[in-house]
Amino acid sequence: QVQLVESGGGLVQPGGSLRLSCAASGFTFRSYTMNWYRQAPGKEREFVAGIRSTAGSTNYADSVKGRFTISRDNAKKTVYLQMKSLKPEDTAVYYCKARWGLINREYWGQGTQVTVSS
């Protein structure tokens, strides 16, 4: 059974930090590109960050560059999103997605809420 379980969300003040985790099971984690997306109320889901399965190359949305860092631990089958200098506009439900383009397969987690507010 495929599972992606996000954790680490919560309420944080502007300027604060959070680290999100996404634990995977039920598929060959190391073969998948892992991504973080987010969806704010009334808005479409948007890409935040991604990390490739091999070489670990990363890419980020312009809105989070320099503040967020994505990483993965293939041994633990977990992907992380370290978020710093958080802003109110970062408030959203954050989702992780696993994608293997070669076989056109992807999986989504259930999301974790991040709220940035004073």
TAZI-V363057 format. One record per helix or strand. SS is the DSSP state (H for helix, E for strand). FROM is the first residue (numbers start at 1). TO is the last residue. If there is no record, write none. Layout:
SS_FROM_TO ; SS_FROM_TO
//
This chain:
E_3_7 ; E_10_12 ; E_18_25 ; H_29_31 ; E_33_39 ; E_46_51 ; E_58_60 ; E_68_73 ; E_78_83 ; H_88_90 ; E_92_100 ; H_101_103 ; E_105_108 ; E_112_116
//
